Amino acid sequence: GISLASVAVVNTFINFNAGLTDFAKADMYLPLVAGAIIWLVAMFAYRHLLRAVPRAGGEYVYLSRIVSPAAGSMAGLGIAVVFTYVLSTNAHFAAQFTPFMLSGLGSAFHSTAIANAGNHLTSNLSIAWLSVILMLIVAALSLFSVKVVARIIFWLIVLQVVAFVALIGMLAFHSHADFVSALANYSHHPGAYGAIIAGAKSNGVVFGTSVAAAVAIIPFMVLNYNGVLYSYYVGGELRRPGRTYLYASAISLIVLVVLWGGVWALLRARVGLPFMQAQANLGAANPAAYGKITSLDSVAGGLGYGMILTSNPIARLLFATAVPLAEIAVNLAFLTVTTRVLFAQAFDRLLPVRVAKVGERNHAPNVAITIVLIVGAAFCYL
């Protein structure tokens, strides 16, 4: 659960959007495969480290035992700070998707009040408060034992995968013409599809694919898989850590490559690469011009496409809640990882011993969880 949740299946649409806006003539086939191969090599390296040092704490423990305590302490503190910042960033993503979520919920339940509620949650202060609320939810869930947390993460992943598979089915059983028609109906603009492409051309967007661009995206896509190997951070709490870690990481990599590669192929066939490039770049470079054509969120990507292709309330409910639920799963995984780093440092007396205190009922590092929550909530306001 920690391996797959640290990536978040549906977050690929956020990453696809970032790749389309940051790289001209972007295509994701080569970067997806190359990124997976790089992490596959790293998986075997970490497996050997985990078998040699089967303790929770990740790089801090490995560097402390193999290189020096000083190197381990510096790496451990740095990782804890970075991961806590990632927690707040993920909460920020979920907060930014709240208007899309409420719009989808409003469509699912035929409630204009719910759909319009998102319009009042777009200010920076609202986003910050929503981020803190999500952090509090994650902190409450993380107070359970690591086994219970893993089960929670697993079921949140199941919901993500169901939403993802539903989207794949939606795209597979609709044609390109169906998408063009659905976009026109949703936008109340008969030529919305062509207007977005024309608007992007007038704003200097370049279409097509490039091998050089695909190679340049590989480092970005490596980060897209970031977290897929993170179950080694709780290595001391795993039975047969080497075997469990290998299976968890390999299965996660295979699932991600199949799902991401499959949905990218369907998006290209049904939506069209020129449209995706146009939508992402026009929405980012000239949101006013984009907003005059359609109200479809340019960042939502495939989830937005699924929302306009279906009138099924259950499917809309899945698409609407996919990203918030994904971020809860991601933050549960990252909070579990970060607190284990702090726990390991406190156990070695680099932090106050109280940080390593484990609750009698939940067997979780409650003090470390509180520290990460407070610092993460502070990052939400930065």
Buried (B, 14 or more C-beta within 10 A) or exposed (E): BBBBBBBBBBBBBBBBBBBBBBBBBBBBEBBBBBBBEBBBEBBEEBBEBBBEBBBBBBBBBBBBBEEEEEBBBEBBBEBBEEBBBBBBBBBBBBBBBBBBBBBBBBBBEEEEEBBEBBEEBEEEEBBBBBBBBBBEBBBEBBBBBBEBBBEBBBEBBEBBBBBBBBBBBBBEEBEEEBBBBBBBEBBEBEEBBBBBBBBBBEBEBEBEBBEEBBEBBBEBBBEBBEBBBBBBBBBBBBEEBBEBBBEBBBEBBEBBBEBBBBBBBBBBEBBBBBBBBBBBBBBBBBEEBBEEBBEBBBBBBBBBBBBBBBEBBEBBBBBBBBBBBBBBBBBBBBBBBBBBBBBBBBBBEBBEEEBBBBBEEBBBBBBBBBBBBEBBBEBBEE
